């Protein structure tokens, strides 16, 4: 297992990670040194939102999600190894998240990725998945030894900004959708009327804002969504995808960690046990040989 973990770790930081933006891009298209970013969309293409406003299929669709997952992995590695080098790793990933959270100029908007060519071009449609992993890891990072004290005020303000965005935009009038950076209705951004594995996302925003600020307004909003989210989460869903299962686990674990009510923590624990029943097939010990030498196609 250790060999597989090291192989993946090196692949991420040596191949997929870009020092220009401190972001992870999804795939490489050549074995050249810059093969991960050589065929990314140009700023001109991004300005036209080509091929789509989510950047799907370009290698720029999930940098924020990947950053959240990787920051959590770094914190977990540090908890086990206490390696001093993890401070630098965490700081790099944090800076990538910070870029995604500020590049648009719209308070609370989280870009999926940013072009390494000009460090400012981005696709205008975010997604609830990007926020899910970023919220989880930012709170964990904020409370860790690896986080610089000077970064904590920004993290706290950003978590509140995320919640303000949801309160302002995810309304019944908007069908609970988050808007794009241009304030038009987005896709894959619904915070309610969603599938079971997505039913605890809006709660994460509000509870994180309370954890960050101590403002009871956010705690009360969280409580107003708590029961309906748990009820929806128990509906049948297919755990045929690792990303679906991880998103459900991350949401439930976050709420388990920070809900101040013991009764509800027990409810989230039962959801986590339910997720665990499906998780064994995705354990790294059960994964075969890892092919990290494959190439993707230029968009």
N, C-alpha and C positions, 0 to 999 in steps of 0.2 A: 504493500500500500504506500509506503514512504517513497518508493521509486516513482510510482505513478503520480503522487502529489508533487514531487520535485519536477517531474517532466512537464506537468501542467503549469506549474508556477513559472518555470523558465520560459515556456512557450508564451505565456501571457506577457511577461515583462520584457522578454527579448524580441518578440515578434509582433504582438498585437498592440502593445503599449506605445504611445507616441509622446516623446518628451516635449514636443512643441506645444501640445495642449494638455498634457497629463491625462489623456483619455485613452480608452481601449476601443479599437475599431474591430469590426466583426470578423473579417477574413482577409487573407492576402491573395493577391492575384498573380504574383510572381515570386521567385526565390531571391530576387534582388534585395538589397538591404532595406530599401523603402517599399518593398512589395505590398505592405499592408495599406499604404496610403497613396500609392502611385496612381491608382485608378479611381480614387474617390471623386465625387462630383466637384466640379469647379465652383467657385463662388458665383459665376454667371449662371450656371445651371441651377444652383440652389436658389438664387434670386427669382428664378422662374418656377420654383418649386417642382422641378423635374427630377425624377419621374413622378413624384407624388408628394403631398405635403408632410408625409410621415418619414420620407427618406427610405421607405421600405425597399430592400433589395440593393442598397447602395453601399453597405458597410458602415453607414452613419445612423442606423435606426435605434441602437440600444446602448450607446456609450454610457448614459446615466445609469441605466439598469446594471450594466456590467460593473460600473464604478461602485455602486452600492453593494453588490455581491462581493466584489474584491476587497473593499474596505472591511467588511465583516470577516472575510477570510484572514486578512492581515491581523485583525484584533484577536481572532481565535488562535492564530499561529503564535502571536506574542504571549498569550495566556499560557501556552504550553512550553515555549522555548525561552521566553524572556530575552530574545535577541534584540540588542540595541538597534540593529539595522532596520527593524520594523518601524521605527519612528519616521525615518526618511521615506519608506514605502508608503506609510499611511498618509504622510503629508502630501506626497505627490498625488495620490488618488483624491484626497480631500480638495486639492487645488483644481483638479479636473471637475469635481462636482460643483465647486464654487463658480467655475467658468460657465457651466451649463445653467446655473441658477441666476446668473447676472447678465449674460450676453444679450438677452432680448431687451433689457431695460424695463420690462413689465414686471412689477412687483409680484412675486409668488410664482411666476412662470418658470418651469423647468424645461429647458431644451433637451432634446434627445441626444444631441451631439453638436460639435462645432467643427468647422472646417479647419484643418491644420494649415491650409494655404494662407488664409488671412486672419485666422483666429477670431472671426466675428460672424461668419455666415452660418446659418442654421435653418433647419426645417421648422415650419411654424406650428406643426401639430405635435403636442406632447402626448403622453399616455399615462393612465393611472399606474401602470406597471413601473414606469420610471420613478414616480414618486414613492411607491411602496418600498422599494429597496433603498432608496436614498434616505427616506425618513428613518427607517429601521437602523441603518448604519450610522447616520449622523448623531442620533441620540446615544447610541452605543459608544461612538467615538468621543462625543462630548464628555461622557462619564468615565473615560479611560485615562490611563497614565500617559498614553501616547499623544493626547491632544494638548497643543500649546494653549496656555491661558488666554493669549491674545486672540485666538480663533473662536473662543466660546461665545462671546457676545454676538458675533456674526451668525453662528449656528442657531442660537436662540431666536434671533430676529428673523432668520430665514424660516424656521419652523412655524413661527407665528404668521409670517407672510403666506406660507402654503395654506394654512387654515383660513386666513382671510380670503384668499382666492376661492376656496371651496365655498365658504359662506356666501360670497358675493355672486359666484357664477353657477354653482351646482344647485339651481333652484328648480321648482316644478315647472316654471315658465320655460326654462331651458332644457327640460327633460333630464335634469340633474347632470348635464354635461359641462365639463370644463371647456372654456373657449380656447381658440388658437391664439397665437401671439398677435394676430391682427383683429382679435375680438370677434371673429366669426365662429360659428358652432363647429366644434371639432368632431373627430371620430375616435373610437376606443378610449374615450375619456369620461364615460358615464360613471357616476359615483353611486347611483342607485338604479333599481330595475335591471339588475345584473345577474350573472350566473353565480351559483353557490360559492365558488372559490374566490369571488370578487366582493362578497357581501360585507367584509370587514375593513374595506379600504377607507371609506369616509371617516370611520371611527378612529383610524390611525392618525389622520390629519388633526382632528380635534384633541385627541388625548396627547399627542406630541406637543401641540401648542400649550396645553396646560402644564405639561412637564417642564417645558422651556420657560414659561412665563409666570406660572403660579396663578394666572388669571382664572377665576372660577367660571367666567363666561364660557371658556372652552371646555371645561369639565362638564358643565350642564348640557352643552351641545352634544358632547360625547355620550352622555347618559341618555339623551333623547333618541339616539340611534342604536343603543347597545342591544336591547332585546330583539329588535327586528333583524339586526345583523346576525345574531347568534341563531335565531330561528331559521333564517334563510340558509345559513352555512350548513345546516344539517340535512338539507335537501340532497338527493343523490347527485353525484357528479362523477365523471370518469377521471381517474388519476392516471391517464395514459401518457402524460407528458410531465417530465421532471419540472419544467418551469411552472406549470399549473400547481403542482403539489408544493413546491417551494414557496410560491406566493401565498398560498393558503396558510402554510406553516409560519411564515414570517409575520403575517398579519395577526394570527392567533397568538404567537409568542410575544409579539410586542404588547398586545393588550393584556396578556397574562402578566407580563413583567410590570406594568405600570397602572393597571386598574387598582384603585385604592380599596375596593370592596372584595373581601375574601370570598364571598359567595360567587361572584362573577369570575374571579380567578379560577375557581374550581370548574366553572363551565368552560372556560377557555382551555383548561387542562384536559378536559374530556375531548374537546375538538382536536387537540394536539395528539392525543392517544389514537384517535380515529385516523389522523393523517399518518401516524407512524405505522399503522397496519399496512399501508401501501408503499412505504418508503424503501423497504429492503431491496427491491429490484434496482433501485438507483444508487445503492451504496457503492463506493468506489471499488471495494473488494470484488464486487460482482460485475464490474465492467471489464470487458476483454482488453485486448491490446489497443492502445490509444494511437490512432492515426492522426498525428499532428502535422503531417507533411503534405496534406492535400491542398489544392489550390481552388479558390473560388473564381467565378467569372466576373469580369468587369461589368458594371451595371449598364 
